[in-house]
Amino acid sequence: MTFAQVFRDTYLPAERLNKSKASCDKEEGFLRNWIEPVFGDKPLRDIAPFDLERLKKRMLDAGKSPKTTNYVLGTVRQVFNFARRHGLHEGENPVRLVKKPTSDNRRLRFLTRAEAVRLLEALRERSQDLCDMALLSLHTGMRAGEIFALTWMDVDLERRLLTLRDTKSGKNRIAFMTGDVAVMIQARAAERMDAHGLVFPDRNGKKRVEVSNVFQIVADSLGMNDGITDRRQKLVFHSLRHTYASWLVEQGVDLYTVKELMGHGTLAMTERYSHLAPDTLRRAVRVLEAGLKRDKVGQVVNLGGQRQEAHYEP
């Protein structure tokens, strides 16, 4: 059986029982646009790492990001794994032998205090819900999905705590309300319909699945993305979480504390913000320098074999 036959006849029908329609449609698009033109008509046993290198090169040459290219290679890997489990292929999975393209796709954009105020004011004019969610992300670092999943059972106004459950890292964590967030949550609490329901339901009372495009419309109307071509620098909703971490570091909060507040799995994920704390780093070196100078005052040192009293200016 060719790769395309396995994909369409067996893999995709099975995946539609376990994955969302959007995910399956995306993978089908990968087959049609990228995989099939390279080796879709080849039997699985004849597909080699070289074919995958051709696929990778074709995508990168077409301007596709390493992230998208990895998604396509991941789809190929899943098809081979599926075929092995169902006795349609006995050989090795060739994707294992292909090096993944890498690049730094992390977003770099964060807002100044003045920009944040302008954005919140403009959002409030269009949507109070969207303004409240933006404020929450700016002041707690919560992801959009964490905001959508927040229920009133997770809100402790007395201690100003929010419990975030089943986060991206797979662990629960606590978010701490600022005064502005507490006021906003209190106002929403006065109007809530269901004491056990969502804090930010959609207009039908259901859980939201994405940020309204009104956010992007407002950000663009304020000129916050004018002239920006690097997508990592474009202002999107996730930039608000990034802004929260950036503000913390700029105020001198240590990276380990920022890591815990952000719910990062490793400190390496937090180190992207370290360059925002030059004053903090300089102060640390000055503290070290002052200590060294204190130790040297009155210290006896050996210069040229002679014992001399060293006197250093502090």
N, C-alpha and C positions, 0 to 999 in steps of 0.2 A: 504494500500500500504506500502511496506517495504521502508526503507530509500534508498536503492540502486535503487529501481524502481522509486521513486520520483526524485532522482538525475538524472538518465539517461533518463527517459522518458519525464520529464517536466522541471525540473530546468535547466539542462545543455543546452538543445536546446534554451531556452529563453535567457540564459546568453550569448550564442554565438552571439546573435544579438546586445548585448550591451558591451561586453568585448572583449579584444584582444584574438587572438587564443592562444597566449602563456599563458595568465592567465587561460583560460578555460582548456587548456591541463594540466596545473599545478594542478588545482583543481581535474581534473579527475584522475591524478596520486595520489593525496591524498586519494581519494575514494578507488582506487585499492590497494594501498600499506598499508594504515593504517586504514581507517574507515571500509571498508567492512569486514575485518577479525574479527572485534570486534562486530559490530552490524548492518552490512549491510543488513542482512536478517530479521531484526526485524521491525515490523510495527512502524510507527512514534509514535503512542499512547503508545507504550510499552517501548520506550527509556527513561531511567531515568538518573539523574545526575551520578548515580553509573557507568553506561555504559561509560559516558564521562570521569570519573575518571580512568576507566580501559584503555581507549584509551590514556589518558595523561600519565599514568604510563608506558604503553607499549612503547611509543615513547621516553620518557626520559630514560628508561632502555636500549633502543637501542642506546643511545648516541646522540639522536636528541636534538638540542638546544631548549631552551624555546621559542625563536622567531619562529622557524619552527612549534613547537607544537601549539603555539598560532594561526598561520596561518591555521592549520588544524581545530582547534576548531572554528575559525572564519568562515571557510567554512561550518561546520555543522550548525552554527548559521544562516548563510544566507539561507541554505536549509529550515530550520524550519520557518524562516520569510517568505520565498517565499510560502511555503505550507499554512501558515496561511492566507496570502493575497489572495490565489486562492482557498480557501475553502477545502483544502486537510488535514488540521489539525486544531483542535479547542482547543487543550490544550496549556499549557504554554511552552515557549521555554526553554528546560532544560539546555542549555548552560549558561543561566543567573545565575544559581545556582552553577556553577563550578568556583573555584578560578583559575585565570590564573597563570601559572608558570612565575616567574620573574628571571632575572639575569641582570648583567651589561654588555650589549653587545657593549658598546661604544668603539670606536677605541681609542687606547692610543698612537700609534706610531706617532712621528714627527721627522723631519730631522734636523740635524745640518746644519750650513751654508756651511761647506765643503761638506757634503753629497749632499746638494741641487745643488751645482756647478757641482759636478761629474755627477749627474743624468741629469741635463740639457745638459751638453756637450755630454753625451752618446745618449740622445734622439735626439739631433740636427743631429748627424751622421746618424740616422735611419729615422727621419721624422721631418721636420721643423714645420709642423702643430702641431704635438704632443708636440714638444718642446715649441712652443708658448703657447699652451693651459696649459701646466704644469707651465710655468712662470706666466701666468695669475692667476692660482689658488694659487700659492705660494705667490703672491704679492697682491692679493685682497681677498682671501678666497672664491672665487666663486666656487659653485658646478659644477660638470660636466654638468648637465642639464641646468644650467644657462649660461654656456659657449656656449653650443650647440644652445641655443635659442637667443643668442645675435645678433642683427642686426646693420647695419651701422647707422640706425636712432637712435639707443640708445647710440651712441658714440659721445662724445663732447671732441674733442682733445684740443680745445682752453682752456677749464676749467679743462681738465683731469678728466672727469667724465664718468662713465658708468651707464646707467639706466637698472636695472634688473627688468623685468616685470613678474608678476604672479609667484613669487618664491614659494618655498615649504611652507612657512608660509602663502601664499595667499596674500601677500602684495608686492608692489613694493619697491625697495630700491636702494640706490646709492652706487656704488663702486668707490673708488678713485684710480687713476692710480699712480703708482710710476714712476720715470723717465725711468726705464728699460721697463716698460709696455708701456709707451707713445711712446718710440722709436719703439718697436715691432709693436704696432697698426699703427703707421705712415707708417712703411714699408709695412704692409699689405694693408693699404688704397691706397697706390700708385699702387697696382696691382689688386684692386677689379674690378670685372666685372659689378656688379649691385649695384648702390648707395643705394638701399633700401633692398638689400639682406642680407644673413647671413655673419657674420664675419668669421665663421669657418665651411663652408659647407663641405659635403663629396665630394668624387671625381666626383659624379654625380650632384653636385650642390644642393643636398637635405640636409635636417636637419639630423645631426648625431643622432643615438639612443643609442650608447654606446662607451666607450673608447676603442680604438684599443688594441688588446692583445699585441701589440708591447711594450706598457708601461710595462706590467708585465715581458715580456721577458728581457727587458733592466734592470729593477730593479733587477731581479734575477741574471742576468749575472754579475752585479756589486757586487754580494754577499750580497745585502742589506736584504735578507730574510734568509740567511744561519743560520741553527740551530734554527729557530723560529717556534715553534709549536702552540703557542697561536695566533689564527687568528686576535685577536685585536691588536697584535703587528706587524703583517705583513704589509709591505709597499704596499699600493694600491694607486690609483689616489686620492681617498678621503683623504688620509693621507696628501696631499698637503694643503688642506683647514685647516686641523687640525694644520699643521705646521705654517700656517699664524697666527692663534690665539695664538699659543704657543710662537712664536717670539714676538708678541705684548706684552704679559704678561711679558715675560722675560726682555723686555725693560722698564718695569714700567708703561705701559698703564693700567689704571684702568679697572676693569671688566665690568662696565656699558658701557664704550666706546667700549670695545671689543664686548659686546653683540649687540650693535647697528651696528657695522661694519659687524658682522657675520650674522645679520638678525635672531638672536635667538628670539623665542617667549617669553621666560622667562629668568630671570637671573640664575635660577637653571641650565639651559643648559650650561651656560658659566662657572659655578663654578668649573667644572672639571679641569680648567686650573689654579686654584688659587694656587696649590702647586708649580707652576713653578716660583712663585714670592717671595721666602723666603727673599731675600735681600730687596725688597720693603717693606715687612711686618716688617722686623727688623728696617728699617729706620723709619717707622711710629711709632714704639714703642720708638725709641730713641728720636724722636721729642716730644712725650708725656712726656717721662722721663725728658727731658731738661726743659719743661714747668713746671713740678711739682717742680723741683729743684729751678727754678727761683722764684716760688711762696713761697717757704719755706724760702728763704734767708731773714732774718730780721723779720720773722713771730713770733708773740708772742704766745707761747703755754703754756698750763697748765700741769705741771708735778708734781704729788703728791700734788696737791692743791696750788702750788706756781706758780706764773707767772714768766716765764723765757724767755730770748731772745734766739731764736734758730738760730744758724749759721751753715748752711750746705755748704759743699764744692760743687761747681757747677760741 
